[in-house]
Amino acid sequence: MFSAAAPFAWAAEKRAFSGVVIDENNEPLVGANIKVDGTLQAAASDLDGRYTLMLPADKPAKIIISYIGYKPVNIDVAPSQNNLTTKLTISSTTMDEVVVIGYGTAKKAALTSSVETISGDELLKIPAMNVDQTLAGQVAGLGVMSTTGDPSSAKEAEIHVRGNVGAPLLVIDGVPRLGTNTTDGEMRLSDLNPDDIESVSILKDAAAAAVYGARAANGVVLVQTKRGNTGGKARVNYRGQFNLQEATYLPKFLNAHDFATLYNRAVAESESDVYTPYDLDAIKSNPNVYGDENMLDYLDKWGHSQRHSVSVSGGVQSVKYFVSGGYASTKGLYSNVSRDRYNYSVKLDADLIQNLTMSVDLTGSVSDNKNSSYTTIDAAYNFSPLQVLRFTDGNLASINGSNPLIAVEGIGGYNKVKSDYHTLNAVLRYNLPWVKGLQVYLKGTMDFNHQNTTNYSKPVPLYLYDQATGTTSVDSKTIYPNAKIQMTDKHHRVNNKLIEVGINYNRTFAAKHDVTGLLILNYQDYQNKYTSARNNNLPGEYPEIIGSTSMGMKMKRASV
């Protein structure tokens, strides 16, 4: 399958659309989920079953209304339609669906706590590169806010369950992740391949998250990835996606002439005009003295991203397998801003002997993030539009020894973050033949995670303009050895071991009485170690190695 998408943010006229959701008895349904198909916009019905959405004013839209235990409804809304009443009917099929909860599964009909499940197919409808971004607008009570559009930062979107300040606990295939952001050295949502996701469950309340203890005080995000299925023949899937990306909003600045005019008005009461009429006329006639610059004009108009995923799955009753590989790449709006991510997954489920099964998973993610400066856009606010950035001979101007175009063109060094996360997971399950419904299992998980962060800056020759001779000369402060070569290198390693033993009882009596019980004992050893070194005066012109350093730091943190 191939799909192409272009997530542009065009300004369009919107209108407020209201509706009410009721059940078969004409009673309002509280907390029904209403989504605008193909967008991130969603709402939840209030105590009266009412909701409000912002829809396009001049074209039709499709909304999807769903509620646990009821059949979802797809509605085409005309531009003139409003105040819609929607009746949902009970679905016995939906109530029999099995959802992933803490340490196991349960039928929706048996749930007494707040659990919401999002299928992997729903997440793939959003053309985002990262799983955390695709969760926005999917579930009522789940807040997702991206804090940066910089693809190189790989910074996790802020996720909050029911307005809790802290981040929820992330659990991937039954393994709790102790970190809360991408700098903790653990695999996060942004490191997963969206095509490998089977489902995401959101545990909202204390009853649902109690099995994880205090770590789940802010809710739990449970991720279940795909596994092999029986069917004999191997099934091969490919999915490709290419996106063109445009900045939703960039600041707008005055041109040089308007800036100078307004500046004169601002200081009129305290001093004479700073910019004379001669100066204002020289803005156009002498570009080496007065610039008419907007740094944002040097940015690329378009960025782009792509994602490719291939998987092979299949098996028979006794052996099932799933193998996948993925590649994602994102390019930003200026030079040396990018992220490349590689994912792999190998999963095997096999019946060893009667009643004894084994599951072995090997999954991983390798990413390479690169940026020339994390403050490139912010630098646009620090320079007057009258400031010359580049002289007519092509040389970059020295502005007190710096120039914002160094970062835009990516010629003054780089910031690189290389990460590789690998997880080996094995589970043995034995169904006791003499007690129907009773199962014991042994689970072992090992994480081998490495992250290397390098910040490197090198001198870039900048020039000064001599108005008398009309020539430029290099600013000695901007070349080696007056300008220093600096480098910081940080190596981060996380080793995580989890051993878990459990006894699970699950049996249905008289076709309608479900009896379940679970007893678990686990041990987790989490070691977090990093080494950091910095050299502010590297010898040589372009060594790109740390060399000898007078300041280094080595720290180790371990927790169990």
C-alpha positions in Angstrom: 0.0 0.0 0.0 1.2 3.5 -0.8 -0.1 6.7 0.5 0.9 10.3 0.1 -0.1 13.2 2.3 0.6 16.9 2.6 -0.3 18.2 6.1 -0.5 21.8 5.3 -2.1 24.3 7.6 -4.1 26.5 5.2 -6.2 29.2 6.8 -9.9 28.4 6.2 -13.3 29.8 7.3 -14.6 27.8 10.2 -18.1 27.6 11.8 -19.3 26.3 15.2 -21.2 23.0 14.9 -23.2 21.7 17.8 -24.9 18.4 18.5 -26.2 16.1 21.2 -25.6 12.3 21.7 -28.4 10.2 23.2 -28.9 6.4 23.9 -31.8 4.2 22.9 -33.9 5.5 25.8 -33.3 9.1 24.6 -31.1 9.8 27.6 -27.9 11.8 27.1 -24.6 9.9 26.8 -21.9 11.5 28.9 -18.3 11.2 27.6 -19.1 10.1 24.1 -16.1 10.6 21.8 -16.7 12.8 18.7 -13.9 13.1 16.1 -13.6 15.0 12.8 -12.5 12.4 10.3 -9.0 13.0 8.9 -8.1 15.7 11.4 -6.8 15.9 15.0 -9.9 17.6 16.2 -12.1 15.8 18.8 -14.5 16.6 21.6 -16.4 14.8 24.3 -20.1 15.1 25.1 -20.9 16.9 28.4 -23.5 16.0 31.1 -26.3 16.8 28.7 -24.8 14.8 25.9 -23.9 18.1 24.0 -20.7 18.9 22.2 -19.3 21.6 19.9 -16.8 21.3 17.0 -15.3 23.7 14.5 -16.1 22.6 11.0 -15.3 24.1 7.6 -17.9 26.8 6.7 -18.2 26.1 3.0 -17.7 22.4 2.5 -19.0 19.1 4.0 -17.2 17.2 6.8 -17.4 13.8 8.3 -17.7 13.2 12.0 -17.3 9.9 13.9 -19.3 9.4 17.2 -18.3 6.5 19.4 -19.0 5.2 22.9 -17.9 2.1 24.7 -20.6 -0.6 24.3 -22.3 1.2 21.4 -22.1 1.0 17.7 -20.0 3.9 16.3 -21.7 6.2 13.8 -20.2 8.0 10.8 -22.1 11.1 9.8 -21.6 13.4 6.8 -22.4 17.0 7.9 -23.5 19.5 5.2 -22.2 23.1 5.5 -25.7 24.3 6.5 -26.4 21.6 9.0 -26.3 22.2 12.8 -27.8 21.1 16.1 -27.6 17.5 15.2 -29.1 14.8 17.5 -27.5 11.4 17.2 -28.9 8.2 18.8 -26.4 5.4 19.5 -27.5 1.7 19.8 -26.0 -0.9 22.0 -23.6 -3.3 20.3 -23.1 -6.8 21.8 -20.2 -7.4 19.5 -18.4 -4.3 20.9 -19.0 -5.4 24.4 -17.4 -8.8 23.7 -14.2 -7.1 22.3 -11.0 -7.8 24.3 -8.9 -4.8 25.2 -5.4 -4.7 26.7 -5.3 -3.5 30.3 -2.6 -3.6 32.9 -1.0 -7.1 33.0 -3.5 -8.8 30.8 -6.7 -8.4 28.8 -10.4 -8.0 29.5 -13.7 -7.8 27.8 -15.2 -4.3 27.5 -18.4 -5.6 29.1 -16.4 -6.5 32.2 -14.5 -3.2 32.6 -15.5 -1.1 35.6 -12.6 1.4 35.2 -11.8 4.0 32.6 -9.9 2.4 29.7 -9.8 3.7 26.1 -8.3 1.8 23.2 -7.1 3.1 19.9 -6.4 0.7 17.1 -3.2 0.9 15.0 -5.3 1.4 11.9 -6.7 4.6 13.3 -3.2 5.9 14.1 -2.1 5.4 10.5 -4.7 7.7 9.2 -2.7 10.6 10.6 0.3 11.4 8.4 2.7 12.1 11.3 6.1 10.5 11.6 5.9 9.7 15.3 3.3 7.7 17.3 3.1 10.4 20.1 1.9 12.9 17.5 -0.8 10.6 16.1 -2.5 10.3 19.5 -3.7 13.9 19.4 -7.5 14.1 19.3 -8.0 10.3 19.4 -9.3 9.9 23.0 -11.4 12.2 25.2 -9.4 13.2 28.3 -6.0 12.7 26.6 -4.1 15.9 26.0 -1.3 15.8 23.4 0.8 18.9 22.7 3.9 19.1 20.5 6.3 21.5 22.0 8.5 21.9 18.9 8.3 21.5 15.2 12.0 20.9 15.0 12.4 17.4 13.5 16.0 17.0 14.8 15.1 17.4 18.5 13.0 14.2 18.6 11.4 15.8 21.6 8.4 13.8 22.9 5.0 15.6 22.7 3.7 16.4 26.1 1.0 13.9 27.0 -1.4 14.4 29.9 -4.2 12.1 31.0 -7.2 14.0 32.4 -5.2 17.1 33.0 -2.6 15.6 35.3 0.6 17.7 35.3 3.0 14.8 35.2 3.6 12.4 32.3 1.8 9.1 32.2 3.7 5.8 32.6 4.6 4.3 29.2 4.4 0.5 28.9 5.5 -1.1 25.7 4.6 -4.8 25.3 4.2 -5.2 29.0 7.6 -3.5 29.9 7.3 -0.3 32.0 9.5 2.5 30.7 10.9 4.6 33.6 12.0 7.6 31.6 9.7 10.5 30.9 11.4 12.1 27.9 13.9 11.3 25.0 16.9 12.4 27.0 16.5 9.6 29.6 18.1 7.0 27.3 15.0 4.8 27.0 12.8 4.0 24.0 9.8 6.4 23.8 6.8 6.7 21.6 8.7 8.7 19.1 11.1 5.8 18.6 8.4 3.3 17.6 7.4 2.4 14.0 3.7 3.4 13.7 3.1 0.5 11.3 4.1 -2.0 14.0 1.4 -0.7 16.5 -1.5 -3.1 17.1 -3.3 -0.9 19.7 -2.7 1.8 22.3 -4.7 1.7 25.5 -5.1 4.7 27.8 -5.6 3.8 31.5 -7.2 6.9 33.0 -8.2 6.3 36.6 -6.7 4.7 39.7 -8.6 1.5 39.3 -7.2 0.8 35.8 -3.6 1.9 36.7 -3.4 0.4 40.2 -1.4 -2.6 39.1 1.6 -0.3 38.3 1.5 1.4 41.7 2.8 4.9 42.3 4.5 5.1 38.9 1.0 5.2 37.3 -0.2 8.2 39.3 -0.6 10.2 36.1 -2.2 7.4 34.1 -0.8 4.8 31.8 -0.2 4.5 28.0 -0.1 0.9 27.1 1.3 0.0 23.7 0.8 -3.4 22.1 2.7 -4.2 19.0 1.8 -6.6 16.2 2.5 -10.3 16.2 2.3 -13.2 13.8 -1.0 -14.8 12.8 -1.9 -18.3 11.7 -2.9 -18.8 8.1 -0.2 -20.8 6.5 1.0 -18.5 3.7 3.3 -15.7 4.4 1.7 -12.2 4.2 3.9 -9.4 2.9 2.8 -5.8 3.6 4.5 -2.5 2.4 3.4 1.0 3.3 5.0 4.1 2.0 4.3 7.7 2.7 5.7 11.1 1.6 4.8 14.4 3.1 5.5 17.9 2.1 5.6 20.2 5.2 5.2 23.9 5.5 5.5 26.1 8.6 2.0 26.8 10.0 3.1 30.2 11.2 6.3 32.3 11.0 6.7 35.8 12.6 6.3 38.8 10.3 8.8 41.6 10.5 8.9 45.2 9.2 11.1 46.0 6.2 14.1 48.2 6.8 12.5 51.5 5.7 9.4 51.1 7.9 11.5 49.9 10.8 13.7 53.0 10.6 10.7 55.3 10.4 9.0 53.8 13.4 12.2 53.8 15.3 12.6 57.5 14.7 9.1 58.1 16.0 9.8 56.0 19.1 12.8 58.1 20.2 11.4 61.4 19.0 10.7 62.7 22.5 14.1 61.8 23.9 16.6 62.4 21.0 16.8 63.5 17.4 16.2 61.2 14.6 18.6 58.3 14.5 18.0 57.6 10.9 18.2 60.8 8.7 16.4 61.1 5.4 19.8 60.4 3.8 20.0 57.2 5.7 16.5 56.1 4.6 17.4 56.8 1.0 20.7 54.8 1.3 18.8 51.7 2.4 18.2 50.8 -1.3 21.3 52.5 -2.8 24.0 51.2 -0.4 23.2 47.6 0.6 26.7 47.1 2.2 25.9 49.7 4.8 22.2 49.4 5.3 20.6 46.0 4.8 17.0 45.3 4.1 17.0 41.8 5.5 14.6 39.2 6.9 16.4 36.2 8.1 13.4 34.0 7.5 13.7 34.6 3.8 16.8 32.4 3.9 14.8 29.4 5.1 13.5 26.8 2.7 9.8 27.2 1.9 9.1 23.4 2.2 10.4 20.6 4.4 9.6 17.0 3.7 9.3 13.7 5.4 9.0 10.1 4.3 8.2 6.8 5.9 8.5 3.2 4.6 7.7 0.0 6.3 7.8 -3.7 5.2 6.6 -6.6 7.2 6.3 -10.4 6.7 3.9 -12.4 8.9 2.3 -15.8 9.0 2.6 -19.2 10.5 0.6 -22.3 11.4 -1.0 -23.4 14.6 2.2 -24.3 16.3 4.5 -21.6 15.0 3.8 -17.9 14.2 6.2 -15.2 13.2 6.3 -11.5 12.5 9.3 -9.7 10.9 9.3 -6.0 10.1 11.6 -3.2 9.1 11.0 0.5 8.9 12.7 3.7 7.8 11.5 7.3 8.5 13.3 10.5 7.5 12.4 14.2 8.2 14.1 17.2 6.7 13.6 20.7 8.2 13.4 24.2 6.7 17.1 24.9 6.8 20.4 23.1 6.3 21.6 20.3 8.6 18.2 19.8 10.3 17.0 16.3 9.9 16.2 13.0 11.6 16.6 9.5 10.3 15.1 6.5 12.2 15.4 2.8 11.5 13.2 0.2 13.2 13.2 -3.5 13.2 11.1 -6.2 14.9 11.5 -10.0 14.9 8.8 -12.0 16.8 8.3 -15.7 17.2 5.5 -17.6 19.0 5.9 -21.4 19.2 4.3 -24.4 20.9 7.2 -26.3 22.5 5.2 -29.2 23.9 1.6 -29.7 24.9 0.4 -26.8 27.0 3.9 -25.1 26.9 4.4 -22.1 24.6 7.3 -19.7 24.1 7.4 -16.2 22.7 10.6 -14.5 21.8 10.8 -10.8 20.6 13.8 -8.8 19.4 12.9 -5.2 18.7 14.9 -2.1 18.2 15.2 1.5 17.0 18.3 3.4 15.6 18.0 7.1 15.0 20.3 9.9 13.9 19.2 13.5 14.8 21.2 16.5 13.4 20.9 20.3 13.8 23.2 23.2 13.3 21.6 25.3 16.1 18.5 24.8 18.2 17.9 28.6 18.3 18.0 29.4 14.6 14.4 30.7 14.4 14.7 32.6 17.7 17.7 34.5 16.3 15.5 36.3 13.8 14.2 38.4 16.7 17.7 39.6 17.7 18.7 41.4 14.5 17.4 44.7 13.1 16.2 44.5 9.4 18.7 47.3 8.8 21.5 44.9 9.7 23.5 43.6 6.7 23.8 39.8 6.8 25.7 39.2 3.5 27.7 41.7 1.5 27.3 42.1 -2.2 30.6 40.2 -2.8 29.0 37.1 -1.1 30.9 37.3 2.2 29.0 37.0 5.5 29.0 40.1 7.6 30.5 40.1 11.1 27.9 41.3 13.5 29.9 41.5 16.7 31.6 38.3 15.7 28.5 36.4 14.8 26.0 36.0 12.0 22.6 34.1 12.1 23.2 32.7 8.5 25.9 30.5 9.9 23.2 28.3 11.5 20.9 28.6 8.6 23.5 27.4 6.2 24.9 24.8 8.6 28.5 25.8 8.3 29.5 26.5 11.9 29.4 23.1 13.4 26.6 20.7 14.4 24.6 19.1 17.2 24.2 15.3 16.7 22.3 12.8 18.7 22.8 9.1 17.8 20.6 6.6 19.6 20.2 2.9 19.4 17.7 1.0 21.5 17.4 -2.8 21.5 15.1 -5.0 23.6 15.1 -8.8 24.0 12.0 -10.2 25.5 11.2 -13.9 26.1 8.1 -15.5 27.8 7.3 -19.1 28.7 3.7 -20.0 29.4 2.4 -23.2 30.8 -1.3 -24.1 31.0 -1.8 -26.5 33.9 -3.7 -29.5 32.5 -5.2 -30.5 35.9 -6.8 -27.1 36.6 -8.7 -25.6 33.7 -8.0 -21.9 33.1 -4.9 -21.8 35.3 -1.7 -20.6 33.7 1.8 -19.9 35.0 4.4 -17.9 33.1 8.0 -16.7 33.3 9.1 -13.6 31.6 12.5 -12.0 31.0 13.3 -8.7 29.4 16.7 -7.0 28.7 17.3 -3.6 27.2 20.6 -2.5 25.7 20.4 1.3 25.0 23.1 3.6 23.9 22.9 7.3 23.1 25.8 9.6 22.0 25.4 13.4 21.9 28.0 15.6 20.2 28.1 19.4 20.0 30.8 20.8 17.8 31.4 24.4 16.8 34.1 25.7 14.5 35.2 29.2 13.3 33.6 30.7 10.3 35.3 33.6 8.7 33.2 36.8 8.9 33.9 40.1 7.2 33.9 43.8 7.9 33.0 46.5 5.4 35.2 49.5 4.8 32.9 52.3 3.5 35.8 54.5 2.5 37.4 51.9 0.1 34.2 49.9 -0.6 36.0 46.6 0.2 35.6 43.9 2.8 38.2 42.3 5.1 38.1 39.4 7.4 37.3 40.0 11.1 40.3 38.5 13.0 38.0 37.7 15.9 36.2 35.1 13.8 39.1 33.0 12.7 41.3 30.5 14.4 43.1 30.8 16.8 41.2 33.9 18.1 37.9 32.0 17.6 38.0 28.8 19.5 37.1 25.3 18.3 34.8 23.7 20.9 33.4 20.3 21.4 31.2 18.4 23.9 30.7 14.7 23.8 28.3 12.7 26.0 27.9 9.0 26.0 24.8 7.6 27.7 24.0 3.9 28.4 21.0 2.3 29.9 20.8 -1.4 30.9 17.4 -2.6 32.0 16.6 -6.1 33.2 13.1 -7.3 34.1 12.2 -10.8 35.5 8.6 -11.6 36.1 6.8 -14.7 37.4 3.0 -14.8 37.3 0.0 -17.1 37.9 -3.2 -16.3 36.0 -6.6 -17.8 36.4 -9.3 -17.1 33.8 -12.4 -19.2 33.4 -16.0 -18.7 32.4 -18.8 -20.7 34.2 -22.2 -21.3 32.8 -21.3 -19.3 29.7 -21.8 -16.0 31.5 -19.8 -15.9 34.8 -16.2 -14.8 34.3 -13.8 -15.5 37.1 -10.3 -14.1 36.9 -7.3 -13.9 39.2 -3.7 -12.7 38.9 -0.7 -13.0 41.1 2.6 -11.5 39.9 6.1 -11.2 41.3 8.7 -9.1 39.4 12.1 -7.7 39.8 13.6 -4.9 37.8 17.2 -3.7 37.7 17.6 -0.3 35.9 21.1 1.1 35.4 21.6 4.5 33.9 25.2 5.6 33.3 26.7 8.5 31.3 30.1 10.0 30.6 30.5 13.6 29.5 33.6 15.5 28.3 34.1 19.0 27.0 37.0 20.9 25.4 36.7 24.6 24.9 40.0 25.1 23.0 40.7 22.2 20.6 44.0 22.3 18.8 44.1 22.3 15.0 41.6 23.6 12.5 39.1 20.8 12.1 39.9 17.8 14.4 36.3 16.8 15.2 37.7 14.7 18.1 37.5 15.6 21.8 41.3 15.7 22.2 42.7 16.4 25.6 40.3 18.0 28.0 40.8 19.7 31.3 37.2 19.2 32.4 35.4 15.9 32.2 32.5 14.3 34.1 31.5 10.8 34.7 28.4 9.9 36.6 26.5 6.7 37.3 23.0 6.2 38.5 21.4 2.9 39.2 18.0 2.0 40.6 16.1 -1.2 41.3 
